[in-house]
């Protein structure tokens, strides 16, 4: 069942406002904007605060004026204040050395992720380490490209865990709808695990269509 246009519009606006803390940044949320903003959703966005800016951004993406991994500065949410705040993260010479060495030796597996997360320069940022390091690397495109591989690897393992956990519990109607919305991301990342990832992806697709949903009428909307 397709979600109401008003629900999707609010979801897109939330993504727009929270891009600075979303894994993958603009490259991730822009894809969602383009895929989900049909005419009904755009009409709903026009009635929401800052929705008109998001509409302009979506139009820029669809026309090719704005690349899929960025946004025009004048359309940044909060006037760009959040992006500027994150981008001013300072690193010492010692931290730069540690970070560069860690990135250069990264391997695309669980052990590689664990080694990156144990770096002192990474641990200092807590849960925001992916976003903060990406911002710090904005002046180092050579390292930023390598960091994107780390970002994708982390996201792949995260989604693997989420998908595995989901298959082991009853699926509410709300969770089923969210899974349908998120399916393009699972289809992007799970194949990175080869045959095991493809098998897990097929289980998710089957889970949507065959598992009877549990009654979540008492859910407060905060949990699945």
N, C-alpha and C positions, 0 to 999 in steps of 0.2 A: 504494500500500500504506500503510495507516494505521500510524503509529508506535505502538510499545508505550506503554501507559499510564504505565509507570515513566519512560520517556524524556521524555514530555510533562510529567509532574509535575516532573521535575528542571529542565526548561527553564523552566516557570512560576515555580518557586522562584528560579531564577537571575534572572529578570526582576524579581521582587519585591525581591530583595536589591540589584539594580543599577539600580533606577529612577532614582536620582540622577544617573546618567551616560547615560541613554537619551534620545534626541531625542523630544520630545513628552511626556515625563514620565508621570504617572499616566494622562492621557487616552489615551496610546498603549498602555501595558501593560494597563490595565483592560479594554480591548476584547479583547485576546488571552485574558485570564483567563476572561472570560465565554464566549467562543466555544469554547475548547478544554478547559475543565474539565468533562468529563462525569463520570458516577458512578465509572467505573473510575479516572480520574485523581484524583478526590477521595479515593478509598480509598488510593491510593499516597501522596498528599500527607500523609495523616494519620500516616504512618509516618516522615516526614522531619522533621528539626529545623526548627522554626518553621513547619512545614507547617500546623499547626492554625490559626495566626494568618492565614495566607493563605486557608484555607478560610472562616474567618469573614468576611474581607474580600470574598471572592467571593460569599458569601451576602448580604452587605450590598448589593453592587452589583446582584445579581439581584432583590432585593426592592425596590430603589429607596431604601433607607435612606441609602446613600452615593451621591452624584452620580458620574457616570462620569469626572470629571476630578480626583478627589481620593481621600483615604483617611482613615479615622478616626485621630486622633492616637495613640490607644492601640495601634493595629495597625501603626504605622510600623515597618519593619525596623530593627534595631539600636537600638530604643528611641527612634528619631527623631534619633539623634546625627548621622547623615550629613546629614539635611535641615537641621539647625541649623547645622552647620559651613558648608555652602554658602551659607546665607541670610545669613551675617554678612559677606559680601563688601562692603567699603567702597568708595565712589566719591567722588572729590573734586568740588567744584562745577564745575571745568573739565571733568571727565570726564562729569558729568551733562549739561552743556551740549552737548558733542560728541555724546553718545549720543542725546539727544533730537533734535538736528538731523539726525543720520543716519537715525534711525527715521522722522522726518517726511518725509524726501526719498526714502525707499526705493521702488524700482520692482521689480516681480515678474519679474525676468529675471536672466540671468547677470551682466550689468554691475552691476545693483543689489546682488547678493550680494557681488561683488568690492569694491564701494565700502564696504559694511558691514564686511567683513573687514579692510579697510585702516585702519579707525578705530583710533587708539591705545588707546582704552578697550576695544576688542574684542581687539586683538592681545595685550594683557597677559595674557589668560587662556589663550592657546595653544589646544590642541585642545578645551578645555572651554568655549569661549566661549559656545556656545548655552545650556548649562546654567547657567553663572555669571551671564550677563546676565539670564536668566529669573529667577534667584533675586534678583538685585539689584533687579529691577523689581517684586518682590512687593508693595511699598508704593505702586506707581504703576499701578493697574489701567488707566488711560487708555493708558499706553505698553505695558503687558503685552499688551493686546489687539492692538495693532499688531505687537508682537514675534512673536506667534503666526503672523502672516502670513509673516514672515521665516523662522521656523522651518519652516513648511510648504513654502515655496519652496525652502529649502536641502534639505529631505528629498526633494522631488520631483526636483531635479537630481541628487542623490546616487543615488537609485534608478534614474534614467534611465541614468546611467553604469554602475551595477552590471548592469542588465539588458542594456545594449548589449555590455558585456564578456562576459557570460555566453553570449550568442548566438554568440560568436566562438571558443568553446573546447569541447572534449568535456565532457559532463555526467556526473559520477559518480552512482552510485545515491544516495549521501549528499546530494550537492548537489541532486539531483532532489527528494528528500524535503523538503529545506529550502526549495526554491523553492515547493513545494506549500503548506507552512506559511505562507510569507511572501506568497503570492499576494493575500490580501485587502489588504495594504498597497500592492502594485503596482496593484491595481484602484482604490485610493483616489487615488493620486498621479499615475499616468501619464496619466489623462484630462486633467490640467491642461495637457498639451501639445497638446491638440486632436487633429486627425486623426492626426498623427505619433505621439502617445502611445497612441492607440487601436490603431494598427497595431502598435506595439511590444508592447503588451499581448497582442494576438492571437498574435504570434510566440512569446511566452513560453508561452502556453497550448498552442500546437502543439508547442513544444519539449519540454514535459513528456510528451506522449503519443506523439510520433513518433520522437524521437531515442533510439537505443540507448545505454544507459549504459555508461561505461567501467568496467573492473575497478578498484575502489579498495580491494581487500582488504588492500593494504599500507599504506593511509593510516593515519596515527597518530591521526586524529581531530581534528587541529589545522588541517588545510588541506583545501580543496575543490579 
